[in-house]
Amino acid sequence: MGCGNKAELKRTENFISVFTVAWPDAVDFAYAYSLLTQYRFTTGLSIPDCLIAAQTINQSAVLFSFNIKHFRVIQGLDVQQPYLR
């Protein structure tokens, strides 16, 4: 998780506990693999990026990210910047 100690881990767990976790399923993984084979060598999209995109598309959701440039190439993915920095 990127936590440096137990106190940071506890704060992170407390923060995350208010959210509903949507675990990827087999359909998400299969679609992520398809995205990876399509975009990896042309855009540099990583495995986690492809899984995030696949799950977002499969759930008809919006992906809020500051990494819009990375995700913009994926057809059918609604990606938006969450707020102006």
PDB file of N, CA, C and O in Angstrom:
ATOM      1  N   MET A   1       0.805  -1.196   0.000  1.00  0.00           N
ATOM      2  CA  MET A   1       0.000   0.000   0.000  1.00  0.00           C
ATOM      3  C   MET A   1       0.846   1.257   0.000  1.00  0.00           C
ATOM      4  O   MET A   1       0.300   2.347  -0.171  1.00  0.00           O
ATOM      5  N   GLY A   2       2.115   1.161   0.178  1.00  0.00           N
ATOM      6  CA  GLY A   2       2.948   2.333   0.207  1.00  0.00           C
ATOM      7  C   GLY A   2       3.044   2.980   1.580  1.00  0.00           C
ATOM      8  O   GLY A   2       3.510   4.114   1.697  1.00  0.00           O
ATOM      9  N   CYS A   3       2.614   2.283   2.612  1.00  0.00           N
ATOM     10  CA  CYS A   3       2.667   2.828   3.964  1.00  0.00           C
ATOM     11  C   CYS A   3       4.054   2.581   4.553  1.00  0.00           C
ATOM     12  O   CYS A   3       4.648   1.522   4.355  1.00  0.00           O
ATOM     13  N   GLY A   4       4.551   3.569   5.273  1.00  0.00           N
ATOM     14  CA  GLY A   4       5.876   3.464   5.854  1.00  0.00           C
ATOM     15  C   GLY A   4       5.903   2.848   7.240  1.00  0.00           C
ATOM     16  O   GLY A   4       6.956   2.413   7.705  1.00  0.00           O
ATOM     17  N   ASN A   5       4.748   2.806   7.909  1.00  0.00           N
ATOM     18  CA  ASN A   5       4.703   2.239   9.252  1.00  0.00           C
ATOM     19  C   ASN A   5       3.261   1.838   9.576  1.00  0.00           C
ATOM     20  O   ASN A   5       2.350   2.051   8.776  1.00  0.00           O
ATOM     21  N   LYS A   6       3.075   1.257  10.757  1.00  0.00           N
ATOM     22  CA  LYS A   6       1.745   0.763  11.142  1.00  0.00           C
ATOM     23  C   LYS A   6       0.728   1.890  11.321  1.00  0.00           C
ATOM     24  O   LYS A   6      -0.456   1.704  11.040  1.00  0.00           O
ATOM     25  N   ALA A   7       1.176   3.046  11.783  1.00  0.00           N
ATOM     26  CA  ALA A   7       0.246   4.174  11.957  1.00  0.00           C
ATOM     27  C   ALA A   7      -0.288   4.637  10.606  1.00  0.00           C
ATOM     28  O   ALA A   7      -1.479   4.919  10.473  1.00  0.00           O
ATOM     29  N   GLU A   8       0.588   4.718   9.599  1.00  0.00           N
ATOM     30  CA  GLU A   8       0.139   5.087   8.251  1.00  0.00           C
ATOM     31  C   GLU A   8      -0.795   4.034   7.674  1.00  0.00           C
ATOM     32  O   GLU A   8      -1.780   4.363   7.012  1.00  0.00           O
ATOM     33  N   LEU A   9      -0.488   2.778   7.924  1.00  0.00           N
ATOM     34  CA  LEU A   9      -1.348   1.693   7.456  1.00  0.00           C
ATOM     35  C   LEU A   9      -2.730   1.804   8.084  1.00  0.00           C
ATOM     36  O   LEU A   9      -3.737   1.633   7.397  1.00  0.00           O
ATOM     37  N   LYS A  10      -2.789   2.087   9.368  1.00  0.00           N
ATOM     38  CA  LYS A  10      -4.070   2.225  10.069  1.00  0.00           C
ATOM     39  C   LYS A  10      -4.868   3.401   9.510  1.00  0.00           C
ATOM     40  O   LYS A  10      -6.076   3.275   9.306  1.00  0.00           O
ATOM     41  N   ARG A  11      -4.220   4.543   9.258  1.00  0.00           N
ATOM     42  CA  ARG A  11      -4.917   5.693   8.673  1.00  0.00           C
ATOM     43  C   ARG A  11      -5.454   5.347   7.289  1.00  0.00           C
ATOM     44  O   ARG A  11      -6.570   5.725   6.933  1.00  0.00           O
ATOM     45  N   THR A  12      -4.656   4.630   6.521  1.00  0.00           N
ATOM     46  CA  THR A  12      -5.085   4.228   5.176  1.00  0.00           C
ATOM     47  C   THR A  12      -6.279   3.282   5.259  1.00  0.00           C
ATOM     48  O   THR A  12      -7.249   3.445   4.519  1.00  0.00           O
ATOM     49  N   GLU A  13      -6.216   2.304   6.146  1.00  0.00           N
ATOM     50  CA  GLU A  13      -7.332   1.365   6.311  1.00  0.00           C
ATOM     51  C   GLU A  13      -8.599   2.090   6.752  1.00  0.00           C
ATOM     52  O   GLU A  13      -9.685   1.776   6.264  1.00  0.00           O
ATOM     53  N   ASN A  14      -8.485   3.039   7.654  1.00  0.00           N
ATOM     54  CA  ASN A  14      -9.648   3.811   8.102  1.00  0.00           C
ATOM     55  C   ASN A  14     -10.247   4.615   6.955  1.00  0.00           C
ATOM     56  O   ASN A  14     -11.467   4.679   6.806  1.00  0.00           O
ATOM     57  N   PHE A  15      -9.386   5.228   6.145  1.00  0.00           N
ATOM     58  CA  PHE A  15      -9.856   6.001   4.997  1.00  0.00           C
ATOM     59  C   PHE A  15     -10.575   5.104   3.992  1.00  0.00           C
ATOM     60  O   PHE A  15     -11.661   5.442   3.522  1.00  0.00           O
ATOM     61  N   ILE A  16      -9.983   3.982   3.667  1.00  0.00           N
ATOM     62  CA  ILE A  16     -10.541   3.068   2.669  1.00  0.00           C
ATOM     63  C   ILE A  16     -11.845   2.423   3.153  1.00  0.00           C
ATOM     64  O   ILE A  16     -12.693   2.059   2.337  1.00  0.00           O
ATOM     65  N   SER A  17     -12.008   2.281   4.449  1.00  0.00           N
ATOM     66  CA  SER A  17     -13.171   1.563   4.988  1.00  0.00           C
ATOM     67  C   SER A  17     -14.509   2.209   4.644  1.00  0.00           C
ATOM     68  O   SER A  17     -15.543   1.546   4.721  1.00  0.00           O
ATOM     69  N   VAL A  18     -14.514   3.479   4.270  1.00  0.00           N
ATOM     70  CA  VAL A  18     -15.775   4.142   3.936  1.00  0.00           C
ATOM     71  C   VAL A  18     -16.201   3.891   2.494  1.00  0.00           C
ATOM     72  O   VAL A  18     -17.306   4.269   2.105  1.00  0.00           O
ATOM     73  N   PHE A  19     -15.342   3.258   1.697  1.00  0.00           N
ATOM     74  CA  PHE A  19     -15.635   2.994   0.294  1.00  0.00           C
ATOM     75  C   PHE A  19     -16.053   1.551   0.079  1.00  0.00           C
ATOM     76  O   PHE A  19     -15.652   0.655   0.822  1.00  0.00           O
ATOM     77  N   THR A  20     -16.859   1.341  -0.940  1.00  0.00           N
ATOM     78  CA  THR A  20     -17.205  -0.012  -1.352  1.00  0.00           C
ATOM     79  C   THR A  20     -16.151  -0.483  -2.349  1.00  0.00           C
ATOM     80  O   THR A  20     -15.875   0.197  -3.337  1.00  0.00           O
ATOM     81  N   VAL A  21     -15.576  -1.626  -2.090  1.00  0.00           N
ATOM     82  CA  VAL A  21     -14.563  -2.178  -2.988  1.00  0.00           C
ATOM     83  C   VAL A  21     -15.262  -3.018  -4.047  1.00  0.00           C
ATOM     84  O   VAL A  21     -16.049  -3.910  -3.728  1.00  0.00           O
ATOM     85  N   ALA A  22     -14.971  -2.728  -5.300  1.00  0.00           N
ATOM     86  CA  ALA A  22     -15.509  -3.503  -6.416  1.00  0.00           C
ATOM     87  C   ALA A  22     -14.374  -4.367  -6.951  1.00  0.00           C
ATOM     88  O   ALA A  22     -13.542  -3.895  -7.726  1.00  0.00           O
ATOM     89  N   TRP A  23     -14.339  -5.618  -6.540  1.00  0.00           N
ATOM     90  CA  TRP A  23     -13.259  -6.513  -6.952  1.00  0.00           C
ATOM     91  C   TRP A  23     -13.450  -6.926  -8.406  1.00  0.00           C
ATOM     92  O   TRP A  23     -14.577  -7.183  -8.829  1.00  0.00           O
ATOM     93  N   PRO A  24     -12.372  -6.994  -9.174  1.00  0.00           N
ATOM     94  CA  PRO A  24     -12.493  -7.435 -10.566  1.00  0.00           C
ATOM     95  C   PRO A  24     -12.887  -8.901 -10.633  1.00  0.00           C
ATOM     96  O   PRO A  24     -12.535  -9.698  -9.763  1.00  0.00           O
ATOM     97  N   ASP A  25     -13.630  -9.240 -11.691  1.00  0.00           N
ATOM     98  CA  ASP A  25     -14.019 -10.634 -11.890  1.00  0.00           C
ATOM     99  C   ASP A  25     -13.335 -11.163 -13.155  1.00  0.00           C
ATOM    100  O   ASP A  25     -12.524 -10.466 -13.765  1.00  0.00           O
ATOM    101  N   ALA A  26     -13.663 -12.384 -13.539  1.00  0.00           N
ATOM    102  CA  ALA A  26     -13.013 -13.020 -14.686  1.00  0.00           C
ATOM    103  C   ALA A  26     -13.237 -12.233 -15.979  1.00  0.00           C
ATOM    104  O   ALA A  26     -12.345 -12.163 -16.825  1.00  0.00           O
ATOM    105  N   VAL A  27     -14.412 -11.646 -16.133  1.00  0.00           N
ATOM    106  CA  VAL A  27     -14.707 -10.846 -17.333  1.00  0.00           C
ATOM    107  C   VAL A  27     -13.804  -9.614 -17.366  1.00  0.00           C
ATOM    108  O   VAL A  27     -13.291  -9.249 -18.424  1.00  0.00           O
ATOM    109  N   ASP A  28     -13.611  -8.978 -16.220  1.00  0.00           N
ATOM    110  CA  ASP A  28     -12.727  -7.815 -16.141  1.00  0.00           C
ATOM    111  C   ASP A  28     -11.292  -8.195 -16.515  1.00  0.00           C
ATOM    112  O   ASP A  28     -10.634  -7.478 -17.270  1.00  0.00           O
ATOM    113  N   PHE A  29     -10.813  -9.320 -15.988  1.00  0.00           N
ATOM    114  CA  PHE A  29      -9.447  -9.757 -16.288  1.00  0.00           C
ATOM    115  C   PHE A  29      -9.282 -10.091 -17.765  1.00  0.00           C
ATOM    116  O   PHE A  29      -8.257  -9.763 -18.362  1.00  0.00           O
ATOM    117  N   ALA A  30     -10.275 -10.739 -18.358  1.00  0.00           N
ATOM    118  CA  ALA A  30     -10.198 -11.080 -19.775  1.00  0.00           C
ATOM    119  C   ALA A  30     -10.169  -9.816 -20.634  1.00  0.00           C
ATOM    120  O   ALA A  30      -9.401  -9.731 -21.592  1.00  0.00           O
ATOM    121  N   TYR A  31     -10.993  -8.851 -20.295  1.00  0.00           N
ATOM    122  CA  TYR A  31     -11.020  -7.603 -21.049  1.00  0.00           C
ATOM    123  C   TYR A  31      -9.720  -6.826 -20.847  1.00  0.00           C
ATOM    124  O   TYR A  31      -9.207  -6.217 -21.786  1.00  0.00           O
ATOM    125  N   ALA A  32      -9.193  -6.847 -19.634  1.00  0.00           N
ATOM    126  CA  ALA A  32      -7.925  -6.176 -19.353  1.00  0.00           C
ATOM    127  C   ALA A  32      -6.804  -6.779 -20.200  1.00  0.00           C
ATOM    128  O   ALA A  32      -5.949  -6.054 -20.709  1.00  0.00           O
ATOM    129  N   TYR A  33      -6.809  -8.084 -20.349  1.00  0.00           N
ATOM    130  CA  TYR A  33      -5.796  -8.738 -21.186  1.00  0.00           C
ATOM    131  C   TYR A  33      -5.942  -8.288 -22.637  1.00  0.00           C
ATOM    132  O   TYR A  33      -4.946  -8.046 -23.319  1.00  0.00           O
ATOM    133  N   SER A  34      -7.167  -8.180 -23.099  1.00  0.00           N
ATOM    134  CA  SER A  34      -7.415  -7.704 -24.456  1.00  0.00           C
ATOM    135  C   SER A  34      -6.889  -6.279 -24.633  1.00  0.00           C
ATOM    136  O   SER A  34      -6.259  -5.973 -25.645  1.00  0.00           O
ATOM    137  N   LEU A  35      -7.141  -5.422 -23.667  1.00  0.00           N
ATOM    138  CA  LEU A  35      -6.642  -4.050 -23.726  1.00  0.00           C
ATOM    139  C   LEU A  35      -5.116  -4.021 -23.697  1.00  0.00           C
ATOM    140  O   LEU A  35      -4.487  -3.231 -24.402  1.00  0.00           O
ATOM    141  N   LEU A  36      -4.532  -4.884 -22.882  1.00  0.00           N
ATOM    142  CA  LEU A  36      -3.079  -4.935 -22.774  1.00  0.00           C
ATOM    143  C   LEU A  36      -2.449  -5.317 -24.109  1.00  0.00           C
ATOM    144  O   LEU A  36      -1.478  -4.694 -24.540  1.00  0.00           O
ATOM    145  N   THR A  37      -2.994  -6.334 -24.763  1.00  0.00           N
ATOM    146  CA  THR A  37      -2.422  -6.752 -26.047  1.00  0.00           C
ATOM    147  C   THR A  37      -2.636  -5.696 -27.123  1.00  0.00           C
ATOM    148  O   THR A  37      -1.848  -5.593 -28.064  1.00  0.00           O
ATOM    149  N   GLN A  38      -3.691  -4.920 -26.987  1.00  0.00           N
ATOM    150  CA  GLN A  38      -3.990  -3.894 -27.985  1.00  0.00           C
ATOM    151  C   GLN A  38      -3.156  -2.625 -27.790  1.00  0.00           C
ATOM    152  O   GLN A  38      -2.741  -2.005 -28.770  1.00  0.00           O
ATOM    153  N   TYR A  39      -2.907  -2.234 -26.541  1.00  0.00           N
ATOM    154  CA  TYR A  39      -2.332  -0.923 -26.273  1.00  0.00           C
ATOM    155  C   TYR A  39      -0.932  -0.917 -25.649  1.00  0.00           C
ATOM    156  O   TYR A  39      -0.290   0.134 -25.638  1.00  0.00           O
ATOM    157  N   ARG A  40      -0.448  -2.011 -25.147  1.00  0.00           N
ATOM    158  CA  ARG A  40       0.812  -2.018 -24.387  1.00  0.00           C
ATOM    159  C   ARG A  40       1.982  -1.435 -25.175  1.00  0.00           C
ATOM    160  O   ARG A  40       2.690  -0.561 -24.675  1.00  0.00           O
ATOM    161  N   PHE A  41       2.188  -1.904 -26.382  1.00  0.00           N
ATOM    162  CA  PHE A  41       3.379  -1.504 -27.121  1.00  0.00           C
ATOM    163  C   PHE A  41       3.222  -0.165 -27.832  1.00  0.00           C
ATOM    164  O   PHE A  41       4.219   0.454 -28.206  1.00  0.00           O
ATOM    165  N   THR A  42       2.002   0.286 -28.023  1.00  0.00           N
ATOM    166  CA  THR A  42       1.808   1.572 -28.695  1.00  0.00           C
ATOM    167  C   THR A  42       1.687   2.729 -27.708  1.00  0.00           C
ATOM    168  O   THR A  42       1.995   3.871 -28.050  1.00  0.00           O
ATOM    169  N   THR A  43       1.239   2.440 -26.482  1.00  0.00           N
ATOM    170  CA  THR A  43       1.010   3.521 -25.515  1.00  0.00           C
ATOM    171  C   THR A  43       1.780   3.356 -24.213  1.00  0.00           C
ATOM    172  O   THR A  43       1.966   4.327 -23.480  1.00  0.00           O
ATOM    173  N   GLY A  44       2.225   2.152 -23.918  1.00  0.00           N
ATOM    174  CA  GLY A  44       2.904   1.907 -22.652  1.00  0.00           C
ATOM    175  C   GLY A  44       1.960   1.654 -21.491  1.00  0.00           C
ATOM    176  O   GLY A  44       2.392   1.642 -20.339  1.00  0.00           O
ATOM    177  N   LEU A  45       0.671   1.449 -21.774  1.00  0.00           N
ATOM    178  CA  LEU A  45      -0.267   1.152 -20.683  1.00  0.00           C
ATOM    179  C   LEU A  45       0.194  -0.078 -19.918  1.00  0.00           C
ATOM    180  O   LEU A  45       0.629  -1.065 -20.512  1.00  0.00           O
ATOM    181  N   SER A  46       0.097  -0.012 -18.614  1.00  0.00           N
ATOM    182  CA  SER A  46       0.544  -1.109 -17.763  1.00  0.00           C
ATOM    183  C   SER A  46      -0.616  -2.069 -17.480  1.00  0.00           C
ATOM    184  O   SER A  46      -1.770  -1.784 -17.799  1.00  0.00           O
ATOM    185  N   ILE A  47      -0.286  -3.186 -16.887  1.00  0.00           N
ATOM    186  CA  ILE A  47      -1.313  -4.165 -16.509  1.00  0.00           C
ATOM    187  C   ILE A  47      -2.341  -3.537 -15.565  1.00  0.00           C
ATOM    188  O   ILE A  47      -3.540  -3.675 -15.811  1.00  0.00           O
ATOM    189  N   PRO A  48      -1.918  -2.847 -14.484  1.00  0.00           N
ATOM    190  CA  PRO A  48      -2.926  -2.223 -13.613  1.00  0.00           C
ATOM    191  C   PRO A  48      -3.800  -1.203 -14.343  1.00  0.00           C
ATOM    192  O   PRO A  48      -5.005  -1.135 -14.099  1.00  0.00           O
ATOM    193  N   ASP A  49      -3.198  -0.403 -15.246  1.00  0.00           N
ATOM    194  CA  ASP A  49      -3.982   0.566 -16.018  1.00  0.00           C
ATOM    195  C   ASP A  49      -5.058  -0.143 -16.825  1.00  0.00           C
ATOM    196  O   ASP A  49      -6.204   0.305 -16.866  1.00  0.00           O
ATOM    197  N   CYS A  50      -4.696  -1.244 -17.465  1.00  0.00           N
ATOM    198  CA  CYS A  50      -5.649  -1.993 -18.292  1.00  0.00           C
ATOM    199  C   CYS A  50      -6.753  -2.607 -17.444  1.00  0.00           C
ATOM    200  O   CYS A  50      -7.912  -2.638 -17.859  1.00  0.00           O
ATOM    201  N   LEU A  51      -6.402  -3.093 -16.266  1.00  0.00           N
ATOM    202  CA  LEU A  51      -7.422  -3.664 -15.387  1.00  0.00           C
ATOM    203  C   LEU A  51      -8.375  -2.588 -14.880  1.00  0.00           C
ATOM    204  O   LEU A  51      -9.582  -2.818 -14.806  1.00  0.00           O
ATOM    205  N   ILE A  52      -7.854  -1.433 -14.535  1.00  0.00           N
ATOM    206  CA  ILE A  52      -8.700  -0.316 -14.096  1.00  0.00           C
ATOM    207  C   ILE A  52      -9.636   0.096 -15.217  1.00  0.00           C
ATOM    208  O   ILE A  52     -10.829   0.296 -14.990  1.00  0.00           O
ATOM    209  N   ALA A  53      -9.108   0.225 -16.418  1.00  0.00           N
ATOM    210  CA  ALA A  53      -9.932   0.622 -17.569  1.00  0.00           C
ATOM    211  C   ALA A  53     -11.001  -0.423 -17.861  1.00  0.00           C
ATOM    212  O   ALA A  53     -12.163  -0.077 -18.076  1.00  0.00           O
ATOM    213  N   ALA A  54     -10.624  -1.686 -17.870  1.00  0.00           N
ATOM    214  CA  ALA A  54     -11.578  -2.758 -18.168  1.00  0.00           C
ATOM    215  C   ALA A  54     -12.714  -2.780 -17.160  1.00  0.00           C
ATOM    216  O   ALA A  54     -13.882  -2.879 -17.536  1.00  0.00           O
ATOM    217  N   GLN A  55     -12.378  -2.687 -15.898  1.00  0.00           N
ATOM    218  CA  GLN A  55     -13.411  -2.727 -14.863  1.00  0.00           C
ATOM    219  C   GLN A  55     -14.312  -1.498 -14.945  1.00  0.00           C
ATOM    220  O   GLN A  55     -15.522  -1.600 -14.741  1.00  0.00           O
ATOM    221  N   THR A  56     -13.737  -0.354 -15.238  1.00  0.00           N
ATOM    222  CA  THR A  56     -14.531   0.869 -15.376  1.00  0.00           C
ATOM    223  C   THR A  56     -15.511   0.746 -16.535  1.00  0.00           C
ATOM    224  O   THR A  56     -16.684   1.090 -16.393  1.00  0.00           O
ATOM    225  N   ILE A  57     -15.043   0.259 -17.674  1.00  0.00           N
ATOM    226  CA  ILE A  57     -15.920   0.090 -18.834  1.00  0.00           C
ATOM    227  C   ILE A  57     -17.001  -0.945 -18.539  1.00  0.00           C
ATOM    228  O   ILE A  57     -18.174  -0.712 -18.832  1.00  0.00           O
ATOM    229  N   ASN A  58     -16.623  -2.079 -17.966  1.00  0.00           N
ATOM    230  CA  ASN A  58     -17.594  -3.142 -17.696  1.00  0.00           C
ATOM    231  C   ASN A  58     -18.675  -2.718 -16.710  1.00  0.00           C
ATOM    232  O   ASN A  58     -19.779  -3.263 -16.729  1.00  0.00           O
ATOM    233  N   GLN A  59     -18.371  -1.766 -15.863  1.00  0.00           N
ATOM    234  CA  GLN A  59     -19.363  -1.284 -14.893  1.00  0.00           C
ATOM    235  C   GLN A  59     -20.068  -0.022 -15.379  1.00  0.00           C
ATOM    236  O   GLN A  59     -20.844   0.582 -14.638  1.00  0.00           O
ATOM    237  N   SER A  60     -19.801   0.377 -16.621  1.00  0.00           N
ATOM    238  CA  SER A  60     -20.377   1.610 -17.178  1.00  0.00           C
ATOM    239  C   SER A  60     -20.167   2.784 -16.231  1.00  0.00           C
ATOM    240  O   SER A  60     -21.077   3.573 -15.979  1.00  0.00           O
ATOM    241  N   ALA A  61     -18.957   2.878 -15.717  1.00  0.00           N
ATOM    242  CA  ALA A  61     -18.626   3.916 -14.750  1.00  0.00           C
ATOM    243  C   ALA A  61     -17.748   4.983 -15.403  1.00  0.00           C
ATOM    244  O   ALA A  61     -17.367   4.873 -16.568  1.00  0.00           O
ATOM    245  N   VAL A  62     -17.446   6.001 -14.633  1.00  0.00           N
ATOM    246  CA  VAL A  62     -16.534   7.058 -15.058  1.00  0.00           C
ATOM    247  C   VAL A  62     -15.241   6.883 -14.271  1.00  0.00           C
ATOM    248  O   VAL A  62     -15.265   6.678 -13.057  1.00  0.00           O
ATOM    249  N   LEU A  63     -14.123   6.965 -14.966  1.00  0.00           N
ATOM    250  CA  LEU A  63     -12.824   6.908 -14.307  1.00  0.00           C
ATOM    251  C   LEU A  63     -12.338   8.335 -14.100  1.00  0.00           C
ATOM    252  O   LEU A  63     -12.157   9.082 -15.061  1.00  0.00           O
ATOM    253  N   PHE A  64     -12.127   8.706 -12.852  1.00  0.00           N
ATOM    254  CA  PHE A  64     -11.577  10.015 -12.529  1.00  0.00           C
ATOM    255  C   PHE A  64     -10.092   9.833 -12.262  1.00  0.00           C
ATOM    256  O   PHE A  64      -9.693   9.103 -11.355  1.00  0.00           O
ATOM    257  N   SER A  65      -9.274  10.514 -13.072  1.00  0.00           N
ATOM    258  CA  SER A  65      -7.832  10.358 -12.988  1.00  0.00           C
ATOM    259  C   SER A  65      -7.144  11.619 -13.486  1.00  0.00           C
ATOM    260  O   SER A  65      -7.660  12.320 -14.356  1.00  0.00           O
ATOM    261  N   PHE A  66      -5.979  11.900 -12.927  1.00  0.00           N
ATOM    262  CA  PHE A  66      -5.161  12.982 -13.461  1.00  0.00           C
ATOM    263  C   PHE A  66      -4.314  12.486 -14.627  1.00  0.00           C
ATOM    264  O   PHE A  66      -3.630  13.273 -15.280  1.00  0.00           O
ATOM    265  N   ASN A  67      -4.358  11.197 -14.886  1.00  0.00           N
ATOM    266  CA  ASN A  67      -3.579  10.586 -15.954  1.00  0.00           C
ATOM    267  C   ASN A  67      -4.445  10.399 -17.202  1.00  0.00           C
ATOM    268  O   ASN A  67      -4.460   9.323 -17.801  1.00  0.00           O
ATOM    269  N   ILE A  68      -5.152  11.433 -17.581  1.00  0.00           N
ATOM    270  CA  ILE A  68      -6.080  11.358 -18.710  1.00  0.00           C
ATOM    271  C   ILE A  68      -5.354  10.979 -19.998  1.00  0.00           C
ATOM    272  O   ILE A  68      -5.876  10.194 -20.789  1.00  0.00           O
ATOM    273  N   LYS A  69      -4.172  11.518 -20.218  1.00  0.00           N
ATOM    274  CA  LYS A  69      -3.420  11.250 -21.442  1.00  0.00           C
ATOM    275  C   LYS A  69      -3.189   9.748 -21.635  1.00  0.00           C
ATOM    276  O   LYS A  69      -3.271   9.238 -22.752  1.00  0.00           O
ATOM    277  N   HIS A  70      -2.903   9.055 -20.544  1.00  0.00           N
ATOM    278  CA  HIS A  70      -2.660   7.617 -20.600  1.00  0.00           C
ATOM    279  C   HIS A  70      -3.909   6.843 -21.018  1.00  0.00           C
ATOM    280  O   HIS A  70      -3.839   5.927 -21.836  1.00  0.00           O
ATOM    281  N   PHE A  71      -5.037   7.218 -20.454  1.00  0.00           N
ATOM    282  CA  PHE A  71      -6.270   6.455 -20.653  1.00  0.00           C
ATOM    283  C   PHE A  71      -7.084   6.898 -21.858  1.00  0.00           C
ATOM    284  O   PHE A  71      -7.956   6.157 -22.312  1.00  0.00           O
ATOM    285  N   ARG A  72      -6.824   8.077 -22.380  1.00  0.00           N
ATOM    286  CA  ARG A  72      -7.635   8.654 -23.452  1.00  0.00           C
ATOM    287  C   ARG A  72      -7.716   7.760 -24.692  1.00  0.00           C
ATOM    288  O   ARG A  72      -8.700   7.829 -25.428  1.00  0.00           O
ATOM    289  N   VAL A  73      -6.717   6.936 -24.936  1.00  0.00           N
ATOM    290  CA  VAL A  73      -6.655   6.118 -26.153  1.00  0.00           C
ATOM    291  C   VAL A  73      -7.641   4.946 -26.133  1.00  0.00           C
ATOM    292  O   VAL A  73      -7.922   4.362 -27.180  1.00  0.00           O
ATOM    293  N   ILE A  74      -8.160   4.604 -24.977  1.00  0.00           N
ATOM    294  CA  ILE A  74      -9.010   3.418 -24.848  1.00  0.00           C
ATOM    295  C   ILE A  74     -10.437   3.747 -25.265  1.00  0.00           C
ATOM    296  O   ILE A  74     -11.114   4.567 -24.644  1.00  0.00           O
ATOM    297  N   GLN A  75     -10.875   3.088 -26.331  1.00  0.00           N
ATOM    298  CA  GLN A  75     -12.231   3.282 -26.848  1.00  0.00           C
ATOM    299  C   GLN A  75     -13.260   2.851 -25.802  1.00  0.00           C
ATOM    300  O   GLN A  75     -13.125   1.792 -25.189  1.00  0.00           O
ATOM    301  N   GLY A  76     -14.279   3.673 -25.606  1.00  0.00           N
ATOM    302  CA  GLY A  76     -15.372   3.328 -24.705  1.00  0.00           C
ATOM    303  C   GLY A  76     -15.127   3.677 -23.251  1.00  0.00           C
ATOM    304  O   GLY A  76     -16.004   3.467 -22.413  1.00  0.00           O
ATOM    305  N   LEU A  77     -13.957   4.204 -22.934  1.00  0.00           N
ATOM    306  CA  LEU A  77     -13.642   4.563 -21.553  1.00  0.00           C
ATOM    307  C   LEU A  77     -13.941   6.041 -21.337  1.00  0.00           C
ATOM    308  O   LEU A  77     -13.407   6.901 -22.038  1.00  0.00           O
ATOM    309  N   ASP A  78     -14.795   6.327 -20.366  1.00  0.00           N
ATOM    310  CA  ASP A  78     -15.103   7.702 -19.984  1.00  0.00           C
ATOM    311  C   ASP A  78     -14.136   8.089 -18.873  1.00  0.00           C
ATOM    312  O   ASP A  78     -14.321   7.699 -17.720  1.00  0.00           O
ATOM    313  N   VAL A  79     -13.107   8.856 -19.218  1.00  0.00           N
ATOM    314  CA  VAL A  79     -12.120   9.283 -18.242  1.00  0.00           C
ATOM    315  C   VAL A  79     -12.150  10.798 -18.131  1.00  0.00           C
ATOM    316  O   VAL A  79     -12.134  11.514 -19.133  1.00  0.00           O
ATOM    317  N   GLN A  80     -12.194  11.268 -16.894  1.00  0.00           N
ATOM    318  CA  GLN A  80     -12.285  12.698 -16.629  1.00  0.00           C
ATOM    319  C   GLN A  80     -11.337  13.078 -15.498  1.00  0.00           C
ATOM    320  O   GLN A  80     -11.065  12.279 -14.602  1.00  0.00           O
ATOM    321  N   GLN A  81     -10.844  14.300 -15.557  1.00  0.00           N
ATOM    322  CA  GLN A  81     -10.014  14.821 -14.465  1.00  0.00           C
ATOM    323  C   GLN A  81     -10.946  15.136 -13.297  1.00  0.00           C
ATOM    324  O   GLN A  81     -11.988  15.759 -13.498  1.00  0.00           O
ATOM    325  N   PRO A  82     -10.591  14.718 -12.077  1.00  0.00           N
ATOM    326  CA  PRO A  82     -11.511  14.908 -10.946  1.00  0.00           C
ATOM    327  C   PRO A  82     -11.697  16.363 -10.542  1.00  0.00           C
ATOM    328  O   PRO A  82     -12.788  16.750 -10.122  1.00  0.00           O
ATOM    329  N   TYR A  83     -10.667  17.164 -10.659  1.00  0.00           N
ATOM    330  CA  TYR A  83     -10.749  18.587 -10.335  1.00  0.00           C
ATOM    331  C   TYR A  83      -9.504  19.270 -10.900  1.00  0.00           C
ATOM    332  O   TYR A  83      -8.510  18.611 -11.207  1.00  0.00           O
ATOM    333  N   LEU A  84      -9.568  20.574 -11.033  1.00  0.00           N
ATOM    334  CA  LEU A  84      -8.404  21.317 -11.507  1.00  0.00           C
ATOM    335  C   LEU A  84      -7.383  21.441 -10.399  1.00  0.00           C
ATOM    336  O   LEU A  84      -7.718  21.701  -9.243  1.00  0.00           O
ATOM    337  N   ARG A  85      -6.152  21.253 -10.768  1.00  0.00           N
ATOM    338  CA  ARG A  85      -5.097  21.381  -9.746  1.00  0.00           C
ATOM    339  C   ARG A  85      -4.614  22.802  -9.696  1.00  0.00           C
ATOM    340  O   ARG A  85      -3.728  23.125  -8.905  1.00  0.00           O
TER     341      ARG A  85
END
